[in-house]
């Protein structure tokens, strides 16, 4: 298995990206291609004790870098020699099995759509992160599509279900629609119509649809897959991340308040560390760009070596699961019929 990594994307690139990649190549026994400015990549390697390229690791030179302010729609045209674009072209050409970048979310989504392309019949690709709560809940969409149609939400639910089943080993994942109430009549026109489509998909056995879910029930594992428009999903994601950070701060303050509380920490250190690990986004590593023809992972912009490891681990699982092929094989069940129109792969 070969994983292609954008070595120049993210706040801590290339240093932490390179470090995480080299450590993961040894740990997981996989091949890795680091795409970026060759001299900088090699310099980072030497700084961390590697004088030569380890077995299975190669560097693909890319002189340009897509910065966070780049206009997503212009990336492919204006940054042809960037690490992101070259890496995605390598993936599309079969030079690797998955691609990871901690660079601009919008740029990655657009470039992946134009270069690797969406699965035929899928209307929009979406960000599908695994929330570090509730036993691992997949959120689809977490910010790629601010404006959605009912069919988009139907496809998000079906793709999320296949992703949960194949890549996260949940045999009958519970799919719920994020809404402002549990009743079927809740929400605006978009969510009411999406509810009916998801309900029908549940009745015909395509997914295990359990109805609406409120945001407060997501952290407790109320569903395995939460379907959302990109705006609502991103708000939920950032709220969960912020709550996790806040809870970690509260625990630290509580256990460092006095000598007695420090003693208490020693007594329950194992449990506290387990909670912190569950809430640490670095363990997950990134968000799958679901709906693209091959696995593409958006790593957190502030990824360190540990987060890069998490993203690589997720990429390995995605490739091994073959969930992209499963989506491809089941598109008909998640696509509304269009009179006189053949489904064509969209650019």
Secondary structure as UniProt FT lines:
FT   STRAND          2..6
FT   TURN            7..8
FT   TURN            11..14
FT   HELIX           15..28
FT   STRAND          31..36
FT   HELIX           38..47
FT   TURN            48..49
FT   TURN            55..56
FT   STRAND          57..61
FT   TURN            68..69
FT   HELIX           72..74
FT   HELIX           75..78
FT   TURN            80..81
FT   HELIX           83..92
FT   TURN            93..94
FT   STRAND          98..101
FT   HELIX           105..115
FT   TURN            120..121
FT   STRAND          126..131
FT   TURN            134..136
FT   STRAND          137..140
FT   HELIX           150..167
FT   TURN            171..172
FT   STRAND          174..178
FT   TURN            184..185
FT   HELIX           189..203
FT   TURN            204..205
FT   STRAND          208..213
FT   HELIX           215..218
FT   TURN            219..221
FT   STRAND          225..227
FT   HELIX           230..255
FT   HELIX           259..267
FT   HELIX           269..278
FT   HELIX           281..284
FT   STRAND          286..290
FT   STRAND          295..299
FT   TURN            301..302
FT   HELIX           305..321
FT   HELIX           323..329
FT   HELIX           331..334
FT   TURN            339..340
//
